Amino acid sequence: MSAMKLANLETFVHLARLRHFGRTAKHLNTTQPAISSRLAALERELGVQLIDREGREFHLTPAGHEALRVIKKMLTDFDNLKLGFTDPESIPVTLRIGAIDAIVQTWLPRLYEQLRQTYPGSQIEIVTDSTFSLNQHLKSGELDIAFCLDPVLEEGYRSFVVCSYAMAWVGSPKLVERDQLYSVAELGAMPLITFPRGSPPYRMIAPYFQDESVLASQLSNSNSLPTMIRLALDGFGVAAIPTIVVQRELASGELVQVQINKPFPPLTFIASYCPVPGSLLTERVAELARRTAADFCAAANPSLAWIDRGGQ
């Protein structure tokens, strides 16, 4: 494959994923006319139309779907060949990793350390945001892999369960009696600190209370786990938090776990990525993340953090 032909193939795969000429141009550090030119050259080479554009709509033709399958395999094989001949220390790539707060505060630093040791020539970017935003960044090509609470279900993306964390209601001893068993109604009478409406944790909190008016009266929202913990520490309310994240505060007595007669369901964390040409290390990063999370859970209290051995 000539360099130009390789660029045409890679451009088509990225265009098929991003479904937008402008985003593809930005992702490949080029211009929209260049993307159109590469696509036209590939279509001339193959003698078929690969995409069908009608206004804002963007569709792969049947020939486009078949070409995408074959080209992705070709480029994946080529990437694997390059990796086999390359010293990991000399790989000058940028790894763009997205993660929600609960992952950043637990095993992500270990993953970062492993990546630094394994691929010292790489640049690592860490983005912390909500599940919705991280998945949007992933789909727009701004991230290589995301660790959050919802998978990306679109065609071409791979997702797997990384780990699960137990959740607990926690609050300041100003608000919570350590030895008292609370009912859901009594909990609902307290000021509550939650994640934003529509977020995966909020979708779990809303049905927890039978009376939805509870969530309308004494509710504070934040998309930042550290902020929620800080508010709870300062006595502004009780919050549903992954227990493993606040072990130090619970041990010191700064926070108290609410003893309640209705358990809160655990949070399950999902890794999502799209194996596209040029992201040489994404598959390896995903596998390293899987092992790092497993090691973290193995060293933790098994009632607080665990992995689903059969979950993919």
N, C-alpha and C positions, 0 to 999 in steps of 0.2 A: 504494500500500500504506500503510495506516495504521501508526503506530509499533507498535501492539499486534500487528497481523498480521505485521509484519516480525519482531518478537521471536518469534512462534510458529514462523515458518518457520526462523529461525536455530536455535531450540531443537531442532526436529526433526532438523536436519542434525547438530548436535553430539551429540544423543542417539543417532542412528544410528551415529555413529563410536565413541563411548565405550561404548555398550551398557550403560549404568549410570546410573540416575537420580541417585544421590548424586554421582558424579564429574561429571556434567553440571551439576548445581546448583553445585558448587564451582567449576567452570570458568567459569560464567556469573555467579558472585557472587550467587546467589539461593538459594532453598530448594527442597527436593524437592517440596513441594506446589505451588509455582509452576510447576515443570517439568511435573508431571502436569496442571495446569490448562491450560497452554499447549498441550500435546499434545491434550487432550480438545477444546479449542476448535478446533484445526486439523482434527481428525477430524470434528467436527460441520460445519465449513465445507465439507469435501470430501465428506462423506457416506460415508466408508469407514473401516475399521479399518486403522491404519498399522503397528502393532506387535502382536506376540502374545507374552504373557508366561505361562510355565508354571513356577512355582517360581522357581528361579534362572536359568532359560533365558530368553533374550531374542532374538526373531526379528522381522525385518521381514516383513510379509505381502507377497504379490505386489503389491498396491496400494501398499504402503509402498516397495517397490523402485522402482516407476514414479514415485511422487511424489518420492522422493529424487532421482532423475535430473533431473526437471524443476525442482525447487526449487533444487538446487545450481547449475544453469545460470542460473536467474533471479537468484540472489544473487550469483553471480560477475559477471554482466553489470552488476548494480547496483554492486558494489564497484569494478569497472573504471570505471564512469561517475563515481563519487565521486573516484577517483584522478585522473581526467582534469580535474576541476574544482578540485583541491586543490593548493596550493603545498606541495611536499615539505617545506619548512622548518616548516610548521605542522601536520604530521601527528603527533598526540600518541599514538603507539602504543608498546607494549612489544614488543620483539623478543627472544624467548627461544631462545637458540642453545645446542645441546649439541655437544660435540666431545671426542674422545679426545685423550690427551696428545700424540701424534705430530702432530696437526693444530694443536693449541694452540702447539706449539713451532716451527711452520714458518710457514704462511701465514695462520692465523687473525688475528694482529694486523693484517695488511694488510687483511683483510676488515673488521675492526672499524673501522679508520681510514676506509675507504671509506664504511661505513655512517654514521659520525659526520659525514662531510662531506656526504653526500647527504641524510640525514634527521636534521638536527641537533635536531629537536624530539622525537625518539624516545628511549625508554629501552632500553638493551641489557643483557640478562642473559646471562652466559656460565656454562654448567654443564659441568664436566669430570668425566667418569666413565667406566666401562667401557661397551663396546658393548651388552651386555645391559641394563644399567641405563638407558642413554640411550634405547634403543628402547622400553623400558617407560615411561619418562617421556613420550616422544613419543606413545605410544598412549593414555596417560592424560590427554593434553591439557596437560601441564605444559611441553612444549617445542613450538616452532613448526617447528624444523628440527634435524636431527641429522647430524653427520658422524662416521661410525664405520666398522666393518668388515663389518657384515651389514646387508642391506636389511630394511625392514619389508614383508612380503609380503602383508599383509592387504588386503582390498578397499578402494579409495579412496585408498591411499597411492601416492605417486610416488617412485621411487628412480632414481638414475643414478650412474655411476662418475665420481668427481671426479678422482682421480689415483692413481698407484702409486709406491711407494718401494722401492728395493733394500734388502735386509737383509744384515747381516753379523754374524758372531760376533766380539765384541770382549771384551777383558779387559785387566787391568793387565799391564805388563811384568814384574811379579813372577811372573805365571803363564804368560805367552805369550812365546815366542821369535819375534821379528819375522820372521826369514827362514826359519823352519822350515815345511815342508809337513806338516800334520797329517792323519791319517786320522780317519774318523768315530769309530772305536773309541778313538783317543787323545783326541779331544775329549770323548767320553763318560766318560773317566776323570777329567776335571776336574770341580770343583764347578760346577753349572749354575744360572743365575738365569733364571727364566721368568715369564711371565704366569700367572695362576691357571688351574687345571684347568678345561677346558670353554670357555675363551675362544677366540676365533678364532686368535690367534697360537699358543696352546698346541696347538690342533688341527693346526697346521702342524708344530710341533716334535716332537710325539709320534711320527709316522711317520718322522721324519728318522733316528731311531735304530732299527736293527733289533732291538736288545735292549731291550725295554721296562723291564727292571730298572734300566737306567741312570737313568730318570726317577724311580725309586722310592728310589734310594740317596743321591744327592748333589744334591738339588733344593731350591732356595729359590724361593718364589713371591711376586710382588707385583703389584698392579693399577695401580701407579704407574710410569710410564716414568722420571721423574726419580729415583725411589728405586732402580730397577734400575741406572741409570747410576751413581749414587752407590756402590752396592754393588760394581759392577765396578771403579770407580776405586779403591776401597779394597782391592781384591784378594780379595774374597770369592767370586769366581767369574767365569765368562764368560757373556755374555748375547747373545741374538739381538736386535739393535737396528736400526731404520731408519738406514742409514749416514749419511744427510744430517743427522740430528739430532745426531750426535757428530763432525762434521767438525772442530770446534775442538779437541776432546780428542785426536783422531787426529793432527792436525797438530802439536800440542804434544808428543806422545809420552806423554801421560798414559794413553791407551788405545792398544792395539795391535789391529789387525784380524787375526783368526786366518786364516792361509792354509790352506785346506782343500780336499780333492779332491772335495767334493760341494757344489755351490752350494745356497744356501738360497732358497726361492721368495720373490718380492716380496710386499709387502702392498698390497692394493688397497682404497682408501677409497671409501665409498659415502655419498651424501647422500640422506636420506629426509625427506619432509614430506607433510602432508595438506592440500590446498588447500580450506580450509573458510571459510565466511562469517566476516567479522570480522578475519581475518588478512590484511589488505589487502596487505601487502608481502611475504608469504612467497614468492610466485612470483618477485618481483624480487630478493629476497635469494638465492634459489637460483641465479638466473642470474648475479648478481654474484659469488657464491661460485665458480661454474664458471669465470668469467673470471679471478678472482683466483688460483685454483689453477693455471690455465693460464699466467698471467704468471709465477708463481713457478717453475713447472717449466721454462719457457722460459729463465729466467735461471740455472737450476741446471745442474750437470753432468748431461747427458742419461742417463748411466748410473746416476744416483742417484735421479732423480725424473722422471716423465713422465706424460703424459695419453694416454688411449686415444681417439683422434679419432672412432672409430666406436662407442664404448661409451655406451649410454644406459640 
